């Protein structure tokens, strides 16, 4: 499955989460978004964002000051 990459490096809180939320709204359920960020606050922000929205934070890592978050878009709630 292809993964969409969102580069929000050098953006400060809350922009990384806001941009990710916008990107996820345009994706199909189950699709993955990988977010690249440099703001240290993004670690707690993305954990809280996924917990509150129902999206799955399937992976997170850090390499040389760049944080990577892989988020799987939640299924739509039944209508």
C-alpha positions as CSV (number, residue, x, y, z in Angstrom):
1,X,0.0,0.0,0.0
2,X,1.4,3.4,-0.9
3,X,2.1,5.9,1.8
4,X,1.6,9.7,1.5
5,X,4.4,11.8,2.9
6,X,3.8,15.1,4.5
7,X,6.9,17.2,5.2
8,X,6.2,19.7,8.0
9,X,9.8,20.2,9.1
10,X,10.6,23.6,10.6
11,X,6.9,24.2,11.4
12,X,6.0,24.7,15.1
13,X,3.1,23.5,17.1
14,X,0.2,23.3,16.2
15,X,0.9,23.5,12.4
16,X,2.2,19.9,12.0
17,X,-1.0,18.4,13.5
18,X,-3.3,20.8,11.6
19,X,-1.6,20.0,8.3
20,X,-1.8,16.3,9.0
21,X,-5.4,16.5,9.9
22,X,-6.1,18.3,6.6
23,X,-4.2,15.6,4.7
24,X,-6.0,12.8,6.5
25,X,-9.4,14.2,5.7
26,X,-8.6,13.8,2.0
27,X,-7.5,10.2,2.3
28,X,-9.5,6.9,2.2
29,X,-10.0,4.8,5.4
30,X,-7.0,2.6,6.0
31,X,-4.5,4.7,3.9
32,X,-1.3,5.8,5.6
33,X,0.2,9.2,6.1
34,X,3.9,9.6,7.1
35,X,4.6,12.9,8.7
36,X,8.2,14.3,9.0
37,X,8.6,17.0,11.7
38,X,11.4,18.7,13.6
39,X,9.3,20.2,16.4
40,X,10.0,18.1,19.6
41,X,6.4,18.9,20.8
42,X,5.1,16.9,17.8
43,X,5.8,13.6,19.7
44,X,3.2,14.4,22.4
45,X,1.0,16.2,19.9
46,X,0.6,13.3,17.5
47,X,0.0,10.8,20.3
48,X,-2.8,13.0,21.6
49,X,-4.2,13.7,18.1
50,X,-4.4,10.0,17.3
51,X,-5.9,9.1,20.7
52,X,-8.6,11.8,20.3
53,X,-9.5,11.3,16.6
54,X,-9.3,7.5,16.4
55,X,-6.6,7.4,13.7
56,X,-3.9,4.8,14.5
57,X,-0.3,5.9,15.2
58,X,1.3,2.8,13.8
59,X,4.9,3.9,14.0
60,X,7.1,6.7,15.3
61,X,10.8,7.2,15.1
62,X,13.5,9.9,15.3
63,X,16.6,10.2,13.1
64,X,19.0,13.1,13.4
65,X,16.4,15.4,14.8
66,X,13.7,14.5,12.3
67,X,10.6,12.8,13.8
68,X,8.6,10.4,11.6
69,X,5.0,9.5,12.4
70,X,3.1,6.9,10.4
71,X,-0.7,7.3,10.9
72,X,-3.3,5.0,9.5
73,X,-6.6,6.8,8.7
74,X,-9.5,5.5,10.7
75,X,-12.6,3.9,9.2
76,X,-15.5,6.3,8.8
77,X,-18.0,6.0,11.6
78,X,-21.3,4.4,10.5
79,X,-23.9,6.9,9.4
